[in-house]
Amino acid sequence: MTNADRGPVPSLIALKTKTMAKWFIILGAVLLLIGAALQFAPWLFGWFGKLPGDINIKRESVSVFIPITSMIVVSLILTLLLNLLNR
């Protein structure tokens, strides 16, 4: 039986697991920082949903909120951060 028949090399699996664990730690730290900012400094996110291009429709029984511009800004920030972290 050759090594190719046994599947991936264990060290490769361990490397992928360590990489995934690193990303979970980073994601947890980011979520912790966002949660702390929302708890102790809610004015930091006061801009969200109030940019030009965000749609907010209120009727008697229905309220619709579509933050188009805010989501574009969040997407750009996340893209920049992930590109910086992957270098």
Phi, psi and omega per residue, in radians:
M1 nan 2.209 -3.106
T2 -1.609 2.981 3.141
N3 -1.157 -0.512 -3.140
A4 -1.184 -0.477 -3.139
D5 -1.320 -0.374 -3.062
R6 -1.481 -0.191 -3.119
G7 1.778 -2.850 -3.089
P8 -1.135 2.663 3.119
V9 -1.192 2.371 -3.097
P10 -0.975 -0.577 -3.125
S11 -1.182 -0.540 3.091
L12 -1.192 -0.694 3.100
I13 -1.144 -0.734 3.119
A14 -1.114 -0.656 3.120
L15 -1.135 -0.747 3.109
K16 -1.139 -0.675 3.127
T17 -1.150 -0.717 3.113
K18 -1.145 -0.672 3.116
T19 -1.138 -0.772 3.131
M20 -1.131 -0.695 3.121
A21 -1.103 -0.686 3.111
K22 -1.074 -0.743 3.142
W23 -1.182 -0.633 3.088
F24 -1.151 -0.671 3.097
I25 -1.137 -0.760 3.121
I26 -1.112 -0.784 3.126
L27 -1.082 -0.727 3.105
G28 -1.107 -0.712 3.114
A29 -1.139 -0.712 3.116
V30 -1.129 -0.784 3.111
L31 -1.105 -0.643 3.088
L32 -1.116 -0.743 3.115
L33 -1.150 -0.728 3.113
I34 -1.128 -0.758 3.111
G35 -1.088 -0.730 3.108
A36 -1.143 -0.687 3.123
A37 -1.147 -0.708 3.113
L38 -1.168 -0.572 -3.123
Q39 -1.345 -0.802 -2.983
F40 -1.800 -0.324 -3.137
A41 -2.475 1.163 -3.067
P42 -1.148 -0.340 3.126
W43 -1.179 -0.281 3.105
L44 -1.141 -0.468 -3.120
F45 -1.902 0.360 -3.133
G46 -1.164 -0.379 3.140
W47 -1.307 -0.411 -3.026
F48 -1.152 2.142 3.120
G49 1.583 -0.017 -3.117
K50 -2.075 0.241 3.124
L51 -1.423 2.715 3.043
P52 -1.080 2.301 -3.106
G53 1.859 -0.244 3.044
D54 -1.410 2.340 -3.059
I55 -1.788 2.207 3.105
N56 -2.342 1.912 -3.111
I57 -2.000 2.180 3.113
K58 -2.164 2.200 3.046
R59 -2.113 -3.039 -3.103
E60 -1.039 -0.822 -3.043
S61 -2.052 -0.003 -3.069
V62 -2.317 2.423 3.049
S63 -2.290 2.201 -3.124
V64 -2.149 2.254 3.132
F65 -2.244 2.094 -3.139
I66 -2.212 1.743 -3.073
P67 -1.491 1.242 -3.059
I68 -1.108 -0.956 -3.086
T69 -1.149 -0.696 3.122
S70 -1.088 -0.688 3.126
M71 -1.204 -0.574 3.070
I72 -1.139 -0.734 3.115
V73 -1.114 -0.790 3.121
V74 -1.085 -0.715 3.121
S75 -1.097 -0.747 3.109
L76 -1.113 -0.744 3.133
I77 -1.116 -0.799 3.128
L78 -1.125 -0.668 3.107
T79 -1.092 -0.782 3.113
L80 -1.104 -0.767 3.141
L81 -1.121 -0.776 -3.133
L82 -1.173 -0.622 3.086
N83 -1.163 -0.648 3.104
L84 -1.206 -0.662 -3.132
L85 -1.273 -0.490 -3.096
N86 -1.491 -0.036 3.126
R87 -1.479 nan nan
